[in-house]
Amino acid sequence: MVRPGGTVALLEHVRPKGVLGFLFDALSILTVALFEDHFNRRTEREAHRAGFKSVRVDRRALGIVNIIVCRN
């Protein structure tokens, strides 16, 4: 739980944009079955759906690793 006006920082591996994203979609079929891990997460979108506003998104490693700073 985050108090009103609070900040949340998320360090996530996510689905990158472009062709690499499609590869992550295919890879996710295996990773979910084997490790219950979704390689094609769209964490920033899910944070918005949960009522958070993105303050900053730093994309690293070809967009695979993101630092997402949100505020509610």
C-alpha positions in Angstrom: 0.0 0.0 0.0 1.2 3.5 -0.9 0.0 6.6 0.9 -1.6 9.3 -1.3 1.0 11.2 -3.2 3.5 8.4 -2.5 6.2 7.2 -4.9 6.9 3.6 -6.0 10.0 2.6 -7.9 9.9 -0.6 -9.9 12.8 -2.4 -11.4 11.4 -4.8 -14.0 12.3 -6.9 -17.0 9.7 -6.1 -19.6 8.7 -6.7 -23.2 10.9 -4.4 -25.4 9.5 -2.6 -28.4 9.9 -3.7 -32.0 11.0 -7.1 -33.3 12.6 -8.1 -30.0 9.2 -7.7 -28.4 7.8 -10.5 -30.6 10.7 -12.7 -29.6 9.8 -12.1 -26.0 6.2 -13.0 -26.7 7.3 -16.4 -28.0 9.9 -16.9 -25.3 7.2 -16.2 -22.7 5.3 -19.3 -23.7 8.3 -21.4 -22.4 9.2 -19.3 -19.4 5.6 -19.3 -18.1 5.4 -23.1 -18.4 8.8 -23.7 -16.9 9.3 -20.9 -14.4 6.0 -19.1 -14.1 7.8 -16.0 -15.3 6.3 -13.7 -18.0 9.1 -12.3 -20.1 6.7 -10.1 -22.0 5.4 -8.0 -19.1 4.0 -4.5 -19.8 4.6 -3.2 -16.3 4.2 0.5 -17.0 0.8 -0.1 -18.6 -0.3 -2.2 -15.6 0.9 0.5 -13.2 -1.3 3.0 -15.0 -4.3 0.6 -14.8 -3.7 0.3 -11.0 -4.0 4.1 -10.7 -0.4 5.2 -10.8 1.1 7.9 -12.9 4.5 7.5 -14.4 7.0 10.1 -13.3 10.0 8.6 -15.0 10.9 5.5 -17.1 14.5 4.7 -17.7 15.0 2.0 -20.3 18.2 -0.1 -20.2 19.6 -3.1 -22.0 17.7 -2.6 -25.3 14.5 -1.7 -23.4 14.5 -5.1 -21.6 15.1 -3.7 -18.1 13.1 -0.7 -17.0 13.2 1.5 -13.9 9.7 2.8 -13.6 9.0 5.6 -11.0 5.3 6.1 -10.3 3.2 8.3 -8.1 -0.4 7.7 -7.0 
